[in-house]
Amino acid sequence: MGWLQRIFGGNKEEAPTEAVAQDAPAAEAPADIPAERVGLNGEYDQSGLAKRVAAAFDQDASVADIETVWVAQTGGTVVLKGQAPSQEQLNRLIEIANEQSGAEAVNAEQVTVG
């Protein structure tokens, strides 16, 4: 089970389009939607940033199989919680999350390594 489905219960109808899954520039989203609220397919979504981060985690083979870390958001901050298998993988999760449009910061204080 992937990140998106595990955390948000995503189904095929909610699956991201390829452009959004690869983090389309915010300019492609409607101007009245804050970047952190842009959903998987460009629609308004309260958890849009977290869902796009989860979709990006699903696409990266080095972190796709991690099932012990959770992703959420508080405004433009991506919040990671749980236990990462290694510091290298946690660093990759943080890097991927930071790359998403609308991500102002990543808080990994609630992640342990080991």
N, C-alpha and C positions, 0 to 999 in steps of 0.2 A: 504494500500500500504506500503510495507516495505522500509527500508532505501535504500537498493541497487537499487530497481526499482525507488524510488522517486528521488534519486540524480543522478543516472547514467543511468536510463532507462533500467536496466538489464532485460533480458528475459530468458526464459528457456534454450536457447542454451548457454548463458553466465553464467548460475548458477554455483556456485562453487562446485567442487567435495567435498566430505565429508572431505578428508584429508586436503585440503587447507582451507576449511571453519573453521576447528578447528586449523588453523595456523600451518601447517606442518613446520618442521624445515627447515631453509634456505638451509641445505645440500641437500635436495631433489630437489631444484630448480637448473637449469643449472648454472654452476659456473660463467659464463660470465654475468649473470644478477644481478645487485645490488639488495639486499633484498627489498629495498623500491619500486622497479620496477617489482617485481614478481606479475603477475596477479592472477586471481581467480583460474586458472587451471595450474599454473606454467609457463605460457607464459610471454614474455616481455609485460609490460603494463605501460605506462607513469603514470597512476593513480592507479597502482596496490595496493599500501599500503592503499590508501583511500578506494578502493573497498573492500579490505579484512577487513578493519575496519568496513565498512558499513555492510558487511555480518556477522561479529561477533556481531554487534549491533542487527541485525535481529534475531540472535539465543539466545539472552538474554531476557527473558520475562520481566525483570524489566525495560528495556529501549526500547524494540522493537516497542512500540506504539508511541514513541515521534516523532512528525512531525514538530517541530519548531526549530530543530537544524540541521545544515548541516555539512558535513565532507568534507575536502579537504586535500591536502598535498602540502608541499613545501619541496622537497627533502625528507629527513627522518623525517621531522616534520609533525605530524598530526595536522591540523588546524580545530578547532570546531568553528562554528558561529551560532548565533541565540539566542533563549530563552529556557532555561531548566526549566521544571516545578518545580524542587526543587534542593537544593544543593546536597542532597543525590544522585539523579539521575545524576547530572553533575559529581559528584565524580566517579560514576560507569562508565560513558562514558569514562572518563579519564583513569580509571583503565583498561578497556577493550582495549582501543586504545594503551596504553603502553605495553600491553601483545603481540601485533602483531610483528612478525619478521620484522625487518627493521625500526621499530619505535624508533627513537632516542630521541624524545621529543613530548610532546603534548602541543599545544598552545590553551588555552581556554579563552584568554583575550577578545575575541569578543562574549562571551556568557554571557547573563544576566540571572539572576535567578528570577523566579516569575510567 
